[in-house]
Structure formats: C-alpha cells, structure tokens
Amino acid sequence: MTTATAGRDRVLWPLAAWFWALQFAVLNPILAVLLVTLYGASDAQTGLALAAYNLGGFLASLVIPAAADRRGDYLRPLLLCGASGVALIGALAVVPALPFAVVALVLLGGPPGVGSTLLFAQLRHSGASPERVVRTRAIVSFAWVVGPVLATAVTSAFSPAAALVLLAATAAVNLATALLLLRSRRRAGLERPAATGASPLAALARLRTGRPLLVVGAFTVLQATNVATVTIAGLYVARSLQAPIVWAGVALGAAALLEIPALLLVGRLVGRRSARALVVAGCVAGTLYYALVAVAPNPVVFVALQPLNAVFFAVVAGVGLTVFQDVFHAPGIASGLFTNTRRIGAVLASGLIAAAAVAPDTYRAVYASGAAATLAVLVGVLVLRLRRPARS
C-alpha cells in the first residue's frame, strides 16, 4: 500500500464510520414521526410498522454478514447496502400511502442498518488492531450524540420532509464512501480476502457450546440493563426524584458525551490488558452506577454518577465487539451477533421494567435490578474466566 493510499484510508475510514452511524442516528428518532405526519399512521399502525422494520433489520444483520463471510468480501455488500439506503429514502419520499412505506422499510430498510457491521467486519478481517476497532467505535458513539439532536432540530425548524432531505444526503455520502473504499482496495492492489466459509447455521450451532453461549448471554444481559435504565430515565427523574424531567436529558447527554473519551481510553487499554480484566472493571462500574442511582436522593447526584455509566457502556460497546470477533471467527457474523445483543437486550429490558412494576418505587427498582444483573455477570466473569483467547 502506498503512502498516499494509506493517507486516504486514514481519512476515509473515520468518515465512513461517522456517516454510516449518522444515517440511523438521524432516522431512528424521527421514523415514527415520519410515519404519522407523512402517511397518517395511527399509534397501532406505527407500532406494527416499526416492528416489521426491526424484524427486517434483525434478519438482514444475520444474513448479509454471513454471506459476506462466505465470500471473504465486505466492501461489495457494503456498496449494495449503500444503494439500498438511497433507494429507501427515495421510496419514502414518493410512496403515496402507509402500506407502501412499510414494504419499503421491510425490503430496503434492513440492509443499510448492516453498514456499520460490515465496516467493523472489514476492519477486523483486514488485520486491524483491537485498539483501532474501539477507536472507530468511538466515532460511531459520537455520531449517536449528534444525530438525534440534528434530526429533531431539522424536523422542528423546518418539517419532517426536510429530515428526508438530510437522510438522503447522508445515504448518498454512505454510497460514495463504499465506492471509495472499494476503489482504494483495488488501487492498493489487494486481493480479495480469503473466504471464511462461515454461515448463520454454523454460528448458531456454536451457540450451543459453552463459551460462545455464555459470551452472548452475558453481553445481552448487560445491554438489557442499559436499555431498561435509559428507557425509564425520564420517569425516574420525574416520579422517583420529583424533579423536572430536563434533568434526565442532562444526565443522558452527559453519559453520551463521556462515553467518547471512555471508549478512547478503552481503545488504549484493550491491547495492553486482557478482555476479562476490562469486562470486570466495566461490570464493577456498572454495578456501582445502578446501585447508587437506585438510592440517589436528588438529580444532582444522578448526573454526578454518569461517569460510571459512561465507563460501563464503553466497555460493553468497545470490548464486547472485540470479544465477539475473537469468539466467532467469522468477522461479519461476529459483528452481526454483537449488534443483535442490543436488539434482544431491548426485549429483555421490557420484561425487566414490567417485573419492577410490583415494587413500591418501580423506577428505583429498575436500577436495583440492573445492579443485580450486572453483578451476576461480574460473578460469572470471575468464576468462569470469560476472556479473549490467545492469538495464534
């Protein structure tokens, strides 16, 4: 690889990571608004449409990376995902009614959501260090800080239709970065990486064995605690702390901003410390955070505890991805499975919140349950020695 090519890649990879994450950081917060305002969807129709969209995304996140693994090529599928993203926004702009919009979301909405997964798979398959993978994950986190604010600002200042223009521009950049990455590989004279031969069935078969199943279970539980506590943060502030709900926004915003330097710190440590040690540290931070929030007396303490939350989630998001890529040796399947721990964790989070409703203070009970679940994972890590295997 020439110096010029390497220099372009140093700019191109962060740019691609940023815009692929930004596309969905903008779309997800306003998708329900688009369905209601552009197509007149009722609350029930909106729920069903989002469920269908998420199901399509779940299937795409397994099938597309698995196909990429079999071919040993992640950039051509990334190009197809970019084209699908452009087609999705075009379809949403022109379809006349809700049923057509739902069909577009199911058929065209899943592949673009796999873009970040393919980027991380390509990084790992091309020999990138765990530190570089985690640094790239920090860029994704920053996009998720900016995206929802940008989406709501554009929608409020202009209209939901203006948000479609923003999404179209982002999708076009994603298609362009996919083309540039593919062109860069060709210019560097690199051969297509060797196929791994992995398949979704092979990955699922591995889940019947001890360590892979424990890894998936542990990170799904950790994701569930985060989803549950973020979901009820506003109600916790308003009802448990008897404070203005704006404090929830302050706390979650602080956690999101602190997550970026925390991820960068994790990226520096991941090559110097074992994954087991980092997961232990993250679980300690998470257990302390949830337990202390469960007894916090006021919103100032809630905000002050957010550094613990940022460290916890930085470990889950950063170290978790590298652990999956080590345990499931097919990079695409590994990244797709890790992405889906968040989706499955969201389902578990709903059950956790429902179970906490029997407590005198539901929202403090959710945080207490999060502390107990994270402590259980911590004990499991210590007892079962969850760690990255040595590299050959």
Secondary structure, DSSP 8 states (H G I E B T S, - for coil): --HHHHHHHHHHHHHHHHHHHHHHHHHHHHHHHHHHHHH---HHHHHHHHHHHHHHHHHHHHHHHHHHHHHT-SHHHHHHHHHHHHHHHHHHHH--SHHHHHHHHHHHSTGGGGHHHHHHHHHHHTT--HHHHHHHHHHHHHHHHHHHHHHHHHHHHT-HHHHHHHHHHHHHHHHHHHHHHHHHHHHTT----------HHHHHHHTTSHHHHHHHHHHHHHHHHHHHHHHTHHHIIIIIS---THHHHHHHHHHHHHHHHHHHHHHHHTTTS-HHHHHHHHHHHHHHHHHHHHT--SHHHHHHTHHHHHHHHHIIIIIHHHHHHHHS-SHHHHHHHHHHHHHHHHHHHHHHHHHHTTSSSHHHHHHHHHHHHHHHHHHHHHHHT-------
